[in-house]
């Protein structure tokens, strides 16, 4: 429960403070990608930040919690077609082990995205 409480309090505060500090408006962000730890946790984070559901893709239903790979895995498997041939702006937040977290803003422009290779 402590990890869940951390996720739904610290993570949205971090994202909000990050966006305020760097003057990033919600409307200019195409996708918010969160670590895929728990769907209920990610939904609560999304709700607290007042982000539209279509801007928060999920891959948890296909792969479960894949640790640090969950952010790129979500991009590659859930929105690759949507971000091809255009500039796309992301806010991503990874969180978990040791109650640590990191938030980042990045842009892609016509990215080359390989198909998922499962071993």
C-alpha positions as CSV (number, residue, x, y, z in Angstrom):
1,X,0.0,0.0,0.0
2,X,2.9,2.4,0.7
3,X,4.1,2.1,-2.9
4,X,0.6,2.7,-4.2
5,X,0.2,5.7,-2.0
6,X,3.6,7.0,-3.2
7,X,2.6,6.5,-6.8
8,X,-0.7,8.4,-6.6
9,X,0.7,11.3,-4.5
10,X,4.4,11.9,-5.3
11,X,4.2,11.1,-9.0
12,X,1.4,13.5,-10.0
13,X,3.0,16.3,-7.8
14,X,6.3,15.7,-9.6
15,X,4.8,15.9,-13.0
16,X,2.8,19.0,-12.2
17,X,5.8,20.7,-10.7
18,X,8.0,19.7,-13.6
19,X,5.5,21.1,-16.2
20,X,5.1,24.3,-14.2
21,X,8.9,24.7,-13.8
22,X,9.5,24.3,-17.6
23,X,6.4,26.1,-18.7
24,X,4.9,23.0,-20.4
25,X,1.2,23.3,-21.1
26,X,-0.9,20.1,-21.0
27,X,-2.4,21.1,-24.4
28,X,1.0,21.0,-26.1
29,X,1.8,17.4,-24.9
30,X,0.6,14.7,-27.2
31,X,1.1,11.7,-24.9
32,X,1.8,11.1,-21.2
33,X,3.6,7.8,-20.7
34,X,3.8,6.4,-17.2
35,X,5.6,3.4,-15.9
36,X,3.2,0.5,-16.3
37,X,3.2,-0.7,-12.7
38,X,-0.5,-0.8,-12.0
39,X,-3.5,0.3,-14.1
40,X,-5.4,1.6,-11.0
41,X,-2.4,3.7,-10.0
42,X,-1.9,5.1,-13.5
43,X,-5.6,5.9,-13.8
44,X,-5.5,7.8,-10.5
45,X,-2.4,9.7,-11.7
46,X,-4.2,10.6,-14.9
47,X,-7.3,11.7,-13.1
48,X,-5.3,13.9,-10.6
49,X,-3.5,15.6,-13.5
50,X,-6.8,16.0,-15.5
51,X,-5.4,14.3,-18.6
52,X,-7.7,12.9,-21.3
53,X,-7.6,9.1,-21.4
54,X,-6.6,9.0,-25.0
55,X,-3.3,10.8,-24.1
56,X,-2.3,8.1,-21.7
57,X,-1.7,4.8,-23.5
58,X,-1.3,1.5,-21.5
59,X,0.6,-1.7,-22.3
60,X,0.1,-3.3,-18.9
61,X,-2.8,-5.4,-20.3
62,X,-0.4,-7.1,-22.8
63,X,2.9,-7.4,-20.9
64,X,2.4,-6.8,-17.2
65,X,4.9,-4.8,-15.2
66,X,8.1,-4.8,-17.3
67,X,10.0,-2.5,-15.0
68,X,12.2,0.2,-16.8
69,X,11.2,-1.1,-20.2
70,X,7.5,-0.2,-19.8
71,X,7.8,3.4,-21.1
72,X,9.5,2.5,-24.5
73,X,7.5,-0.7,-24.7
74,X,4.3,1.3,-24.4
75,X,5.4,3.7,-27.1
76,X,6.4,0.9,-29.5
77,X,3.4,-1.3,-29.0
78,X,0.5,1.2,-28.4
79,X,1.1,4.4,-30.3
80,X,3.8,3.7,-33.0
81,X,1.5,4.3,-35.9
82,X,0.1,7.5,-34.4
83,X,3.5,9.1,-34.0
84,X,5.1,8.2,-37.4
85,X,5.6,11.0,-39.8
86,X,5.1,13.9,-37.4
87,X,6.5,15.7,-34.4
88,X,5.2,14.3,-31.1
89,X,5.6,15.7,-27.6
90,X,5.8,13.4,-24.6
91,X,5.9,13.7,-20.8
92,X,7.1,10.4,-19.3
93,X,7.4,9.4,-15.7
94,X,9.1,6.3,-14.4
95,X,8.7,5.4,-10.8
96,X,9.1,2.5,-8.4
97,X,12.0,0.7,-6.9
98,X,13.1,2.4,-3.6
99,X,10.3,5.0,-4.0
100,X,12.3,6.7,-6.8
101,X,10.9,8.6,-9.8
102,X,11.9,10.7,-12.8
103,X,9.9,12.9,-15.1
104,X,11.1,13.9,-18.6
105,X,9.8,15.9,-21.5
106,X,10.9,14.9,-25.0
107,X,10.0,15.3,-28.7
108,X,10.2,13.0,-31.6
109,X,10.0,14.0,-35.2
110,X,9.3,11.2,-37.7
111,X,10.8,8.5,-35.5
112,X,12.0,5.2,-36.8
113,X,10.3,2.6,-34.7
114,X,11.0,-1.1,-35.0
115,X,8.5,-3.8,-34.6
116,X,8.5,-5.5,-31.2
117,X,10.8,-8.5,-31.2
118,X,9.8,-11.0,-28.6
119,X,12.4,-13.6,-27.5
